[in-house]
Amino acid sequence: MPVSMCLYWTNQDRIVVSRARKIERFLSQPFFVAAIFTRIQGSYVSLNDTIIGFNQIVSGGLGI
């Protein structure tokens, strides 16, 4: 979205975009299958920890 459109965002819009960006980064953590291409070692996160982390981002428990 063009930067000029950001001028018209409400505070709620900014919160939603911030959370969406956090979710995007959260779901693109290092994967074992991508280690060959990224040279970043994959990491294992349990399903329970993933669900808890995702819920914290969506609910706003980690700040804006």
PDBQT receptor file of N, H, CA, C and O in Angstrom, charges set to zero:
ATOM      1  N   MET A   1       0.844  -1.162   0.000  1.00  0.00    +0.000 N 
ATOM      2  CA  MET A   1       0.000   0.000   0.000  1.00  0.00    +0.000 C 
ATOM      3  C   MET A   1       0.899   1.237   0.000  1.00  0.00    +0.000 C 
ATOM      4  O   MET A   1       1.891   1.287   0.727  1.00  0.00    +0.000 OA
ATOM      5  N   PRO A   2       0.553   2.226  -0.810  1.00  0.00    +0.000 N 
ATOM      6  CA  PRO A   2       1.379   3.444  -0.868  1.00  0.00    +0.000 C 
ATOM      7  C   PRO A   2       1.440   4.146   0.483  1.00  0.00    +0.000 C 
ATOM      8  O   PRO A   2       0.487   4.122   1.262  1.00  0.00    +0.000 OA
ATOM      9  N   VAL A   3       2.569   4.763   0.735  1.00  0.00    +0.000 N 
ATOM     10  H   VAL A   3       3.343   4.783   0.102  1.00  0.00    +0.000 HD
ATOM     11  CA  VAL A   3       2.768   5.470   2.003  1.00  0.00    +0.000 C 
ATOM     12  C   VAL A   3       1.718   6.561   2.182  1.00  0.00    +0.000 C 
ATOM     13  O   VAL A   3       1.283   6.821   3.303  1.00  0.00    +0.000 OA
ATOM     14  N   SER A   4       1.309   7.200   1.092  1.00  0.00    +0.000 N 
ATOM     15  H   SER A   4       1.663   6.989   0.180  1.00  0.00    +0.000 HD
ATOM     16  CA  SER A   4       0.322   8.277   1.201  1.00  0.00    +0.000 C 
ATOM     17  C   SER A   4      -0.998   7.776   1.781  1.00  0.00    +0.000 C 
ATOM     18  O   SER A   4      -1.722   8.541   2.418  1.00  0.00    +0.000 OA
ATOM     19  N   MET A   5      -1.316   6.505   1.567  1.00  0.00    +0.000 N 
ATOM     20  H   MET A   5      -0.728   5.884   1.049  1.00  0.00    +0.000 HD
ATOM     21  CA  MET A   5      -2.541   5.938   2.128  1.00  0.00    +0.000 C 
ATOM     22  C   MET A   5      -2.445   5.794   3.643  1.00  0.00    +0.000 C 
ATOM     23  O   MET A   5      -3.466   5.810   4.331  1.00  0.00    +0.000 OA
ATOM     24  N   CYS A   6      -1.237   5.655   4.165  1.00  0.00    +0.000 N 
ATOM     25  H   CYS A   6      -0.408   5.642   3.606  1.00  0.00    +0.000 HD
ATOM     26  CA  CYS A   6      -1.046   5.502   5.605  1.00  0.00    +0.000 C 
ATOM     27  C   CYS A   6      -1.523   6.731   6.370  1.00  0.00    +0.000 C 
ATOM     28  O   CYS A   6      -1.857   6.638   7.551  1.00  0.00    +0.000 OA
ATOM     29  N   LEU A   7      -1.554   7.868   5.709  1.00  0.00    +0.000 N 
ATOM     30  H   LEU A   7      -1.283   7.943   4.750  1.00  0.00    +0.000 HD
ATOM     31  CA  LEU A   7      -1.995   9.097   6.373  1.00  0.00    +0.000 C 
ATOM     32  C   LEU A   7      -3.458   9.026   6.786  1.00  0.00    +0.000 C 
ATOM     33  O   LEU A   7      -3.882   9.717   7.712  1.00  0.00    +0.000 OA
ATOM     34  N   TYR A   8      -4.220   8.199   6.107  1.00  0.00    +0.000 N 
ATOM     35  H   TYR A   8      -3.876   7.638   5.355  1.00  0.00    +0.000 HD
ATOM     36  CA  TYR A   8      -5.660   8.124   6.353  1.00  0.00    +0.000 C 
ATOM     37  C   TYR A   8      -6.049   6.950   7.254  1.00  0.00    +0.000 C 
ATOM     38  O   TYR A   8      -7.235   6.720   7.492  1.00  0.00    +0.000 OA
ATOM     39  N   TRP A   9      -5.078   6.220   7.745  1.00  0.00    +0.000 N 
ATOM     40  H   TRP A   9      -4.115   6.406   7.552  1.00  0.00    +0.000 HD
ATOM     41  CA  TRP A   9      -5.375   5.076   8.595  1.00  0.00    +0.000 C 
ATOM     42  C   TRP A   9      -5.822   5.531   9.972  1.00  0.00    +0.000 C 
ATOM     43  O   TRP A   9      -5.290   6.484  10.541  1.00  0.00    +0.000 OA
ATOM     44  N   THR A  10      -6.802   4.829  10.483  1.00  0.00    +0.000 N 
ATOM     45  H   THR A  10      -7.234   4.055  10.020  1.00  0.00    +0.000 HD
ATOM     46  CA  THR A  10      -7.204   5.070  11.865  1.00  0.00    +0.000 C 
ATOM     47  C   THR A  10      -6.222   4.347  12.774  1.00  0.00    +0.000 C 
ATOM     48  O   THR A  10      -5.399   3.561  12.305  1.00  0.00    +0.000 OA
ATOM     49  N   ASN A  11      -6.308   4.607  14.060  1.00  0.00    +0.000 N 
ATOM     50  H   ASN A  11      -6.977   5.246  14.441  1.00  0.00    +0.000 HD
ATOM     51  CA  ASN A  11      -5.451   3.912  15.014  1.00  0.00    +0.000 C 
ATOM     52  C   ASN A  11      -5.705   2.406  14.952  1.00  0.00    +0.000 C 
ATOM     53  O   ASN A  11      -4.768   1.613  15.053  1.00  0.00    +0.000 OA
ATOM     54  N   GLN A  12      -6.966   2.011  14.788  1.00  0.00    +0.000 N 
ATOM     55  H   GLN A  12      -7.727   2.655  14.707  1.00  0.00    +0.000 HD
ATOM     56  CA  GLN A  12      -7.313   0.588  14.690  1.00  0.00    +0.000 C 
ATOM     57  C   GLN A  12      -6.668  -0.032  13.444  1.00  0.00    +0.000 C 
ATOM     58  O   GLN A  12      -6.203  -1.171  13.497  1.00  0.00    +0.000 OA
ATOM     59  N   ASP A  13      -6.635   0.699  12.328  1.00  0.00    +0.000 N 
ATOM     60  H   ASP A  13      -7.012   1.624  12.285  1.00  0.00    +0.000 HD
ATOM     61  CA  ASP A  13      -5.982   0.202  11.115  1.00  0.00    +0.000 C 
ATOM     62  C   ASP A  13      -4.504  -0.055  11.359  1.00  0.00    +0.000 C 
ATOM     63  O   ASP A  13      -3.958  -1.064  10.914  1.00  0.00    +0.000 OA
ATOM     64  N   ARG A  14      -3.862   0.861  12.066  1.00  0.00    +0.000 N 
ATOM     65  H   ARG A  14      -4.305   1.681  12.428  1.00  0.00    +0.000 HD
ATOM     66  CA  ARG A  14      -2.431   0.705  12.357  1.00  0.00    +0.000 C 
ATOM     67  C   ARG A  14      -2.176  -0.526  13.227  1.00  0.00    +0.000 C 
ATOM     68  O   ARG A  14      -1.195  -1.242  13.028  1.00  0.00    +0.000 OA
ATOM     69  N   ILE A  15      -3.057  -0.762  14.179  1.00  0.00    +0.000 N 
ATOM     70  H   ILE A  15      -3.854  -0.180  14.340  1.00  0.00    +0.000 HD
ATOM     71  CA  ILE A  15      -2.919  -1.935  15.047  1.00  0.00    +0.000 C 
ATOM     72  C   ILE A  15      -3.066  -3.212  14.242  1.00  0.00    +0.000 C 
ATOM     73  O   ILE A  15      -2.290  -4.152  14.416  1.00  0.00    +0.000 OA
ATOM     74  N   VAL A  16      -4.059  -3.252  13.360  1.00  0.00    +0.000 N 
ATOM     75  H   VAL A  16      -4.689  -2.488  13.218  1.00  0.00    +0.000 HD
ATOM     76  CA  VAL A  16      -4.289  -4.440  12.534  1.00  0.00    +0.000 C 
ATOM     77  C   VAL A  16      -3.092  -4.708  11.627  1.00  0.00    +0.000 C 
ATOM     78  O   VAL A  16      -2.655  -5.852  11.500  1.00  0.00    +0.000 OA
ATOM     79  N   VAL A  17      -2.562  -3.672  11.000  1.00  0.00    +0.000 N 
ATOM     80  H   VAL A  17      -2.917  -2.742  11.103  1.00  0.00    +0.000 HD
ATOM     81  CA  VAL A  17      -1.408  -3.840  10.119  1.00  0.00    +0.000 C 
ATOM     82  C   VAL A  17      -0.187  -4.292  10.909  1.00  0.00    +0.000 C 
ATOM     83  O   VAL A  17       0.564  -5.152  10.448  1.00  0.00    +0.000 OA
ATOM     84  N   SER A  18       0.016  -3.731  12.078  1.00  0.00    +0.000 N 
ATOM     85  H   SER A  18      -0.594  -3.033  12.453  1.00  0.00    +0.000 HD
ATOM     86  CA  SER A  18       1.137  -4.130  12.922  1.00  0.00    +0.000 C 
ATOM     87  C   SER A  18       1.047  -5.600  13.302  1.00  0.00    +0.000 C 
ATOM     88  O   SER A  18       2.040  -6.325  13.237  1.00  0.00    +0.000 OA
ATOM     89  N   ARG A  19      -0.129  -6.033  13.693  1.00  0.00    +0.000 N 
ATOM     90  H   ARG A  19      -0.935  -5.444  13.746  1.00  0.00    +0.000 HD
ATOM     91  CA  ARG A  19      -0.312  -7.441  14.064  1.00  0.00    +0.000 C 
ATOM     92  C   ARG A  19      -0.140  -8.350  12.851  1.00  0.00    +0.000 C 
ATOM     93  O   ARG A  19       0.436  -9.432  12.968  1.00  0.00    +0.000 OA
ATOM     94  N   ALA A  20      -0.628  -7.926  11.697  1.00  0.00    +0.000 N 
ATOM     95  H   ALA A  20      -1.096  -7.047  11.603  1.00  0.00    +0.000 HD
ATOM     96  CA  ALA A  20      -0.479  -8.731  10.483  1.00  0.00    +0.000 C 
ATOM     97  C   ALA A  20       0.995  -8.905  10.137  1.00  0.00    +0.000 C 
ATOM     98  O   ALA A  20       1.414  -9.991   9.739  1.00  0.00    +0.000 OA
ATOM     99  N   ARG A  21       1.778  -7.851  10.286  1.00  0.00    +0.000 N 
ATOM    100  H   ARG A  21       1.437  -6.968  10.610  1.00  0.00    +0.000 HD
ATOM    101  CA  ARG A  21       3.213  -7.947  10.004  1.00  0.00    +0.000 C 
ATOM    102  C   ARG A  21       3.907  -8.869  11.003  1.00  0.00    +0.000 C 
ATOM    103  O   ARG A  21       4.802  -9.627  10.631  1.00  0.00    +0.000 OA
ATOM    104  N   LYS A  22       3.498  -8.806  12.267  1.00  0.00    +0.000 N 
ATOM    105  H   LYS A  22       2.771  -8.190  12.569  1.00  0.00    +0.000 HD
ATOM    106  CA  LYS A  22       4.074  -9.709  13.279  1.00  0.00    +0.000 C 
ATOM    107  C   LYS A  22       3.731 -11.160  12.963  1.00  0.00    +0.000 C 
ATOM    108  O   LYS A  22       4.574 -12.046  13.103  1.00  0.00    +0.000 OA
ATOM    109  N   ILE A  23       2.488 -11.402  12.534  1.00  0.00    +0.000 N 
ATOM    110  H   ILE A  23       1.803 -10.682  12.420  1.00  0.00    +0.000 HD
ATOM    111  CA  ILE A  23       2.082 -12.761  12.178  1.00  0.00    +0.000 C 
ATOM    112  C   ILE A  23       2.884 -13.251  10.986  1.00  0.00    +0.000 C 
ATOM    113  O   ILE A  23       3.304 -14.408  10.955  1.00  0.00    +0.000 OA
ATOM    114  N   GLU A  24       3.101 -12.385  10.004  1.00  0.00    +0.000 N 
ATOM    115  H   GLU A  24       2.760 -11.446  10.029  1.00  0.00    +0.000 HD
ATOM    116  CA  GLU A  24       3.890 -12.761   8.830  1.00  0.00    +0.000 C 
ATOM    117  C   GLU A  24       5.302 -13.178   9.240  1.00  0.00    +0.000 C 
ATOM    118  O   GLU A  24       5.809 -14.200   8.778  1.00  0.00    +0.000 OA
ATOM    119  N   ARG A  25       5.934 -12.387  10.105  1.00  0.00    +0.000 N 
ATOM    120  H   ARG A  25       5.522 -11.556  10.480  1.00  0.00    +0.000 HD
ATOM    121  CA  ARG A  25       7.282 -12.733  10.576  1.00  0.00    +0.000 C 
ATOM    122  C   ARG A  25       7.260 -13.997  11.428  1.00  0.00    +0.000 C 
ATOM    123  O   ARG A  25       8.166 -14.825  11.344  1.00  0.00    +0.000 OA
ATOM    124  N   PHE A  26       6.232 -14.139  12.240  1.00  0.00    +0.000 N 
ATOM    125  H   PHE A  26       5.495 -13.466  12.308  1.00  0.00    +0.000 HD
ATOM    126  CA  PHE A  26       6.102 -15.301  13.122  1.00  0.00    +0.000 C 
ATOM    127  C   PHE A  26       5.988 -16.589  12.308  1.00  0.00    +0.000 C 
ATOM    128  O   PHE A  26       6.585 -17.605  12.664  1.00  0.00    +0.000 OA
ATOM    129  N   LEU A  27       5.229 -16.548  11.224  1.00  0.00    +0.000 N 
ATOM    130  H   LEU A  27       4.744 -15.722  10.935  1.00  0.00    +0.000 HD
ATOM    131  CA  LEU A  27       5.012 -17.749  10.418  1.00  0.00    +0.000 C 
ATOM    132  C   LEU A  27       6.133 -18.016   9.424  1.00  0.00    +0.000 C 
ATOM    133  O   LEU A  27       6.099 -19.030   8.727  1.00  0.00    +0.000 OA
ATOM    134  N   SER A  28       7.116 -17.142   9.341  1.00  0.00    +0.000 N 
ATOM    135  H   SER A  28       7.143 -16.319   9.908  1.00  0.00    +0.000 HD
ATOM    136  CA  SER A  28       8.236 -17.359   8.428  1.00  0.00    +0.000 C 
ATOM    137  C   SER A  28       9.535 -17.578   9.191  1.00  0.00    +0.000 C 
ATOM    138  O   SER A  28      10.603 -17.168   8.737  1.00  0.00    +0.000 OA
ATOM    139  N   GLN A  29       9.445 -18.212  10.332  1.00  0.00    +0.000 N 
ATOM    140  H   GLN A  29       8.577 -18.544  10.701  1.00  0.00    +0.000 HD
ATOM    141  CA  GLN A  29      10.621 -18.551  11.122  1.00  0.00    +0.000 C 
ATOM    142  C   GLN A  29      11.443 -19.601  10.383  1.00  0.00    +0.000 C 
ATOM    143  O   GLN A  29      10.935 -20.219   9.447  1.00  0.00    +0.000 OA
ATOM    144  N   PRO A  30      12.691 -19.820  10.774  1.00  0.00    +0.000 N 
ATOM    145  CA  PRO A  30      13.580 -20.756  10.071  1.00  0.00    +0.000 C 
ATOM    146  C   PRO A  30      13.015 -22.179   9.993  1.00  0.00    +0.000 C 
ATOM    147  O   PRO A  30      12.611 -22.763  10.998  1.00  0.00    +0.000 OA
ATOM    148  N   PHE A  31      12.998 -22.709   8.786  1.00  0.00    +0.000 N 
ATOM    149  H   PHE A  31      13.326 -22.235   7.969  1.00  0.00    +0.000 HD
ATOM    150  CA  PHE A  31      12.556 -24.081   8.558  1.00  0.00    +0.000 C 
ATOM    151  C   PHE A  31      13.760 -24.949   8.223  1.00  0.00    +0.000 C 
ATOM    152  O   PHE A  31      14.720 -24.476   7.614  1.00  0.00    +0.000 OA
ATOM    153  N   PHE A  32      13.714 -26.216   8.617  1.00  0.00    +0.000 N 
ATOM    154  H   PHE A  32      12.934 -26.601   9.112  1.00  0.00    +0.000 HD
ATOM    155  CA  PHE A  32      14.811 -27.130   8.336  1.00  0.00    +0.000 C 
ATOM    156  C   PHE A  32      15.003 -27.315   6.836  1.00  0.00    +0.000 C 
ATOM    157  O   PHE A  32      16.140 -27.380   6.370  1.00  0.00    +0.000 OA
ATOM    158  N   VAL A  33      13.913 -27.400   6.068  1.00  0.00    +0.000 N 
ATOM    159  H   VAL A  33      12.989 -27.347   6.447  1.00  0.00    +0.000 HD
ATOM    160  CA  VAL A  33      14.022 -27.646   4.628  1.00  0.00    +0.000 C 
ATOM    161  C   VAL A  33      14.627 -26.459   3.883  1.00  0.00    +0.000 C 
ATOM    162  O   VAL A  33      15.141 -26.635   2.779  1.00  0.00    +0.000 OA
ATOM    163  N   ALA A  34      14.581 -25.267   4.451  1.00  0.00    +0.000 N 
ATOM    164  H   ALA A  34      14.163 -25.125   5.348  1.00  0.00    +0.000 HD
ATOM    165  CA  ALA A  34      15.119 -24.087   3.785  1.00  0.00    +0.000 C 
ATOM    166  C   ALA A  34      16.564 -23.800   4.178  1.00  0.00    +0.000 C 
ATOM    167  O   ALA A  34      17.168 -22.863   3.655  1.00  0.00    +0.000 OA
ATOM    168  N   ALA A  35      17.121 -24.582   5.083  1.00  0.00    +0.000 N 
ATOM    169  H   ALA A  35      16.630 -25.342   5.508  1.00  0.00    +0.000 HD
ATOM    170  CA  ALA A  35      18.473 -24.311   5.585  1.00  0.00    +0.000 C 
ATOM    171  C   ALA A  35      19.512 -24.312   4.470  1.00  0.00    +0.000 C 
ATOM    172  O   ALA A  35      20.478 -23.552   4.530  1.00  0.00    +0.000 OA
ATOM    173  N   ILE A  36      19.331 -25.140   3.468  1.00  0.00    +0.000 N 
ATOM    174  H   ILE A  36      18.546 -25.757   3.419  1.00  0.00    +0.000 HD
ATOM    175  CA  ILE A  36      20.277 -25.196   2.347  1.00  0.00    +0.000 C 
ATOM    176  C   ILE A  36      20.312 -23.857   1.605  1.00  0.00    +0.000 C 
ATOM    177  O   ILE A  36      21.371 -23.413   1.164  1.00  0.00    +0.000 OA
ATOM    178  N   PHE A  37      19.155 -23.225   1.473  1.00  0.00    +0.000 N 
ATOM    179  H   PHE A  37      18.294 -23.586   1.831  1.00  0.00    +0.000 HD
ATOM    180  CA  PHE A  37      19.058 -21.993   0.701  1.00  0.00    +0.000 C 
ATOM    181  C   PHE A  37      19.348 -20.741   1.529  1.00  0.00    +0.000 C 
ATOM    182  O   PHE A  37      19.920 -19.777   1.020  1.00  0.00    +0.000 OA
ATOM    183  N   THR A  38      18.960 -20.754   2.784  1.00  0.00    +0.000 N 
ATOM    184  H   THR A  38      18.495 -21.537   3.197  1.00  0.00    +0.000 HD
ATOM    185  CA  THR A  38      19.096 -19.560   3.621  1.00  0.00    +0.000 C 
ATOM    186  C   THR A  38      20.354 -19.560   4.476  1.00  0.00    +0.000 C 
ATOM    187  O   THR A  38      20.770 -18.516   4.979  1.00  0.00    +0.000 OA
ATOM    188  N   ARG A  39      20.955 -20.725   4.640  1.00  0.00    +0.000 N 
ATOM    189  H   ARG A  39      20.617 -21.573   4.232  1.00  0.00    +0.000 HD
ATOM    190  CA  ARG A  39      22.122 -20.910   5.520  1.00  0.00    +0.000 C 
ATOM    191  C   ARG A  39      21.784 -20.565   6.973  1.00  0.00    +0.000 C 
ATOM    192  O   ARG A  39      22.662 -20.228   7.767  1.00  0.00    +0.000 OA
ATOM    193  N   ILE A  40      20.501 -20.657   7.298  1.00  0.00    +0.000 N 
ATOM    194  H   ILE A  40      19.788 -20.931   6.653  1.00  0.00    +0.000 HD
ATOM    195  CA  ILE A  40      20.044 -20.446   8.674  1.00  0.00    +0.000 C 
ATOM    196  C   ILE A  40      19.517 -21.778   9.181  1.00  0.00    +0.000 C 
ATOM    197  O   ILE A  40      18.637 -22.383   8.569  1.00  0.00    +0.000 OA
ATOM    198  N   GLN A  41      20.060 -22.230  10.300  1.00  0.00    +0.000 N 
ATOM    199  H   GLN A  41      20.775 -21.739  10.797  1.00  0.00    +0.000 HD
ATOM    200  CA  GLN A  41      19.652 -23.500  10.876  1.00  0.00    +0.000 C 
ATOM    201  C   GLN A  41      18.171 -23.469  11.239  1.00  0.00    +0.000 C 
ATOM    202  O   GLN A  41      17.701 -22.505  11.844  1.00  0.00    +0.000 OA
ATOM    203  N   GLY A  42      17.445 -24.501  10.879  1.00  0.00    +0.000 N 
ATOM    204  H   GLY A  42      17.827 -25.284  10.387  1.00  0.00    +0.000 HD
ATOM    205  CA  GLY A  42      16.037 -24.597  11.238  1.00  0.00    +0.000 C 
ATOM    206  C   GLY A  42      15.866 -24.785  12.733  1.00  0.00    +0.000 C 
ATOM    207  O   GLY A  42      16.781 -25.223  13.430  1.00  0.00    +0.000 OA
ATOM    208  N   SER A  43      14.687 -24.450  13.209  1.00  0.00    +0.000 N 
ATOM    209  H   SER A  43      13.944 -24.094  12.642  1.00  0.00    +0.000 HD
ATOM    210  CA  SER A  43      14.414 -24.622  14.629  1.00  0.00    +0.000 C 
ATOM    211  C   SER A  43      13.062 -25.292  14.808  1.00  0.00    +0.000 C 
ATOM    212  O   SER A  43      12.133 -25.056  14.036  1.00  0.00    +0.000 OA
ATOM    213  N   TYR A  44      12.959 -26.123  15.824  1.00  0.00    +0.000 N 
ATOM    214  H   TYR A  44      13.713 -26.315  16.452  1.00  0.00    +0.000 HD
ATOM    215  CA  TYR A  44      11.726 -26.828  16.115  1.00  0.00    +0.000 C 
ATOM    216  C   TYR A  44      10.972 -26.093  17.214  1.00  0.00    +0.000 C 
ATOM    217  O   TYR A  44      11.537 -25.755  18.254  1.00  0.00    +0.000 OA
ATOM    218  N   VAL A  45       9.704 -25.853  16.971  1.00  0.00    +0.000 N 
ATOM    219  H   VAL A  45       9.245 -26.128  16.126  1.00  0.00    +0.000 HD
ATOM    220  CA  VAL A  45       8.831 -25.240  17.969  1.00  0.00    +0.000 C 
ATOM    221  C   VAL A  45       7.624 -26.147  18.104  1.00  0.00    +0.000 C 
ATOM    222  O   VAL A  45       7.023 -26.541  17.105  1.00  0.00    +0.000 OA
ATOM    223  N   SER A  46       7.269 -26.477  19.323  1.00  0.00    +0.000 N 
ATOM    224  H   SER A  46       7.757 -26.156  20.136  1.00  0.00    +0.000 HD
ATOM    225  CA  SER A  46       6.140 -27.383  19.531  1.00  0.00    +0.000 C 
ATOM    226  C   SER A  46       4.837 -26.734  19.057  1.00  0.00    +0.000 C 
ATOM    227  O   SER A  46       4.723 -25.509  18.998  1.00  0.00    +0.000 OA
ATOM    228  N   LEU A  47       3.876 -27.561  18.728  1.00  0.00    +0.000 N 
ATOM    229  H   LEU A  47       3.968 -28.556  18.776  1.00  0.00    +0.000 HD
ATOM    230  CA  LEU A  47       2.579 -27.070  18.270  1.00  0.00    +0.000 C 
ATOM    231  C   LEU A  47       1.928 -26.203  19.338  1.00  0.00    +0.000 C 
ATOM    232  O   LEU A  47       1.345 -25.164  19.028  1.00  0.00    +0.000 OA
ATOM    233  N   ASN A  48       2.026 -26.622  20.584  1.00  0.00    +0.000 N 
ATOM    234  H   ASN A  48       2.500 -27.466  20.836  1.00  0.00    +0.000 HD
ATOM    235  CA  ASN A  48       1.436 -25.862  21.688  1.00  0.00    +0.000 C 
ATOM    236  C   ASN A  48       2.053 -24.464  21.785  1.00  0.00    +0.000 C 
ATOM    237  O   ASN A  48       1.330 -23.480  21.941  1.00  0.00    +0.000 OA
ATOM    238  N   ASP A  49       3.381 -24.370  21.692  1.00  0.00    +0.000 N 
ATOM    239  H   ASP A  49       3.968 -25.169  21.565  1.00  0.00    +0.000 HD
ATOM    240  CA  ASP A  49       4.049 -23.065  21.752  1.00  0.00    +0.000 C 
ATOM    241  C   ASP A  49       3.667 -22.189  20.562  1.00  0.00    +0.000 C 
ATOM    242  O   ASP A  49       3.515 -20.975  20.701  1.00  0.00    +0.000 OA
ATOM    243  N   THR A  50       3.513 -22.808  19.396  1.00  0.00    +0.000 N 
ATOM    244  H   THR A  50       3.637 -23.794  19.284  1.00  0.00    +0.000 HD
ATOM    245  CA  THR A  50       3.111 -22.065  18.204  1.00  0.00    +0.000 C 
ATOM    246  C   THR A  50       1.720 -21.483  18.368  1.00  0.00    +0.000 C 
ATOM    247  O   THR A  50       1.492 -20.318  18.041  1.00  0.00    +0.000 OA
ATOM    248  N   ILE A  51       0.797 -22.269  18.866  1.00  0.00    +0.000 N 
ATOM    249  H   ILE A  51       0.982 -23.216  19.132  1.00  0.00    +0.000 HD
ATOM    250  CA  ILE A  51      -0.578 -21.810  19.058  1.00  0.00    +0.000 C 
ATOM    251  C   ILE A  51      -0.631 -20.699  20.108  1.00  0.00    +0.000 C 
ATOM    252  O   ILE A  51      -1.327 -19.701  19.923  1.00  0.00    +0.000 OA
ATOM    253  N   ILE A  52       0.091 -20.868  21.192  1.00  0.00    +0.000 N 
ATOM    254  H   ILE A  52       0.657 -21.679  21.343  1.00  0.00    +0.000 HD
ATOM    255  CA  ILE A  52       0.126 -19.844  22.241  1.00  0.00    +0.000 C 
ATOM    256  C   ILE A  52       0.703 -18.544  21.692  1.00  0.00    +0.000 C 
ATOM    257  O   ILE A  52       0.137 -17.475  21.923  1.00  0.00    +0.000 OA
ATOM    258  N   GLY A  53       1.815 -18.618  20.971  1.00  0.00    +0.000 N 
ATOM    259  H   GLY A  53       2.274 -19.486  20.783  1.00  0.00    +0.000 HD
ATOM    260  CA  GLY A  53       2.430 -17.428  20.400  1.00  0.00    +0.000 C 
ATOM    261  C   GLY A  53       1.524 -16.720  19.413  1.00  0.00    +0.000 C 
ATOM    262  O   GLY A  53       1.415 -15.494  19.427  1.00  0.00    +0.000 OA
ATOM    263  N   PHE A  54       0.867 -17.502  18.544  1.00  0.00    +0.000 N 
ATOM    264  H   PHE A  54       0.956 -18.498  18.533  1.00  0.00    +0.000 HD
ATOM    265  CA  PHE A  54      -0.042 -16.921  17.560  1.00  0.00    +0.000 C 
ATOM    266  C   PHE A  54      -1.205 -16.225  18.255  1.00  0.00    +0.000 C 
ATOM    267  O   PHE A  54      -1.583 -15.118  17.874  1.00  0.00    +0.000 OA
ATOM    268  N   ASN A  55      -1.769 -16.863  19.263  1.00  0.00    +0.000 N 
ATOM    269  H   ASN A  55      -1.462 -17.763  19.572  1.00  0.00    +0.000 HD
ATOM    270  CA  ASN A  55      -2.882 -16.262  20.005  1.00  0.00    +0.000 C 
ATOM    271  C   ASN A  55      -2.465 -14.973  20.711  1.00  0.00    +0.000 C 
ATOM    272  O   ASN A  55      -3.249 -14.028  20.790  1.00  0.00    +0.000 OA
ATOM    273  N   GLN A  56      -1.245 -14.932  21.218  1.00  0.00    +0.000 N 
ATOM    274  H   GLN A  56      -0.608 -15.701  21.153  1.00  0.00    +0.000 HD
ATOM    275  CA  GLN A  56      -0.763 -13.712  21.867  1.00  0.00    +0.000 C 
ATOM    276  C   GLN A  56      -0.641 -12.567  20.863  1.00  0.00    +0.000 C 
ATOM    277  O   GLN A  56      -0.973 -11.425  21.180  1.00  0.00    +0.000 OA
ATOM    278  N   ILE A  57      -0.173 -12.865  19.671  1.00  0.00    +0.000 N 
ATOM    279  H   ILE A  57       0.097 -13.793  19.414  1.00  0.00    +0.000 HD
ATOM    280  CA  ILE A  57      -0.065 -11.817  18.647  1.00  0.00    +0.000 C 
ATOM    281  C   ILE A  57      -1.444 -11.321  18.254  1.00  0.00    +0.000 C 
ATOM    282  O   ILE A  57      -1.674 -10.113  18.196  1.00  0.00    +0.000 OA
ATOM    283  N   VAL A  58      -2.366 -12.237  17.984  1.00  0.00    +0.000 N 
ATOM    284  H   VAL A  58      -2.179 -13.218  18.032  1.00  0.00    +0.000 HD
ATOM    285  CA  VAL A  58      -3.714 -11.859  17.531  1.00  0.00    +0.000 C 
ATOM    286  C   VAL A  58      -4.469 -11.080  18.591  1.00  0.00    +0.000 C 
ATOM    287  O   VAL A  58      -5.185 -10.130  18.273  1.00  0.00    +0.000 OA
ATOM    288  N   SER A  59      -4.316 -11.471  19.843  1.00  0.00    +0.000 N 
ATOM    289  H   SER A  59      -3.734 -12.243  20.101  1.00  0.00    +0.000 HD
ATOM    290  CA  SER A  59      -5.050 -10.813  20.918  1.00  0.00    +0.000 C 
ATOM    291  C   SER A  59      -4.409  -9.496  21.367  1.00  0.00    +0.000 C 
ATOM    292  O   SER A  59      -5.005  -8.740  22.134  1.00  0.00    +0.000 OA
ATOM    293  N   GLY A  60      -3.196  -9.227  20.886  1.00  0.00    +0.000 N 
ATOM    294  H   GLY A  60      -2.711  -9.841  20.263  1.00  0.00    +0.000 HD
ATOM    295  CA  GLY A  60      -2.526  -7.998  21.273  1.00  0.00    +0.000 C 
ATOM    296  C   GLY A  60      -1.753  -8.135  22.565  1.00  0.00    +0.000 C 
ATOM    297  O   GLY A  60      -1.365  -7.132  23.164  1.00  0.00    +0.000 OA
ATOM    298  N   GLY A  61      -1.527  -9.347  22.999  1.00  0.00    +0.000 N 
ATOM    299  H   GLY A  61      -1.843 -10.162  22.512  1.00  0.00    +0.000 HD
ATOM    300  CA  GLY A  61      -0.820  -9.582  24.256  1.00  0.00    +0.000 C 
ATOM    301  C   GLY A  61       0.645  -9.233  24.208  1.00  0.00    +0.000 C 
ATOM    302  O   GLY A  61       1.303  -9.207  25.249  1.00  0.00    +0.000 OA
ATOM    303  N   LEU A  62       1.177  -8.964  23.033  1.00  0.00    +0.000 N 
ATOM    304  H   LEU A  62       0.642  -8.985  22.188  1.00  0.00    +0.000 HD
ATOM    305  CA  LEU A  62       2.608  -8.646  22.885  1.00  0.00    +0.000 C 
ATOM    306  C   LEU A  62       2.804  -7.189  22.483  1.00  0.00    +0.000 C 
ATOM    307  O   LEU A  62       3.741  -6.873  21.749  1.00  0.00    +0.000 OA
ATOM    308  N   GLY A  63       1.961  -6.324  22.938  1.00  0.00    +0.000 N 
ATOM    309  H   GLY A  63       1.200  -6.581  23.534  1.00  0.00    +0.000 HD
ATOM    310  CA  GLY A  63       2.036  -4.916  22.554  1.00  0.00    +0.000 C 
ATOM    311  C   GLY A  63       1.138  -4.673  21.355  1.00  0.00    +0.000 C 
ATOM    312  O   GLY A  63       0.246  -5.469  21.065  1.00  0.00    +0.000 OA
ATOM    313  N   ILE A  64       1.373  -3.593  20.674  1.00  0.00    +0.000 N 
ATOM    314  H   ILE A  64       2.098  -2.946  20.909  1.00  0.00    +0.000 HD
ATOM    315  CA  ILE A  64       0.531  -3.224  19.525  1.00  0.00    +0.000 C 
ATOM    316  C   ILE A  64       0.589  -4.269  18.454  1.00  0.00    +0.000 C 
ATOM    317  O   ILE A  64      -0.056  -4.126  17.416  1.00  0.00    +0.000 OA
TER     318      ILE A  64
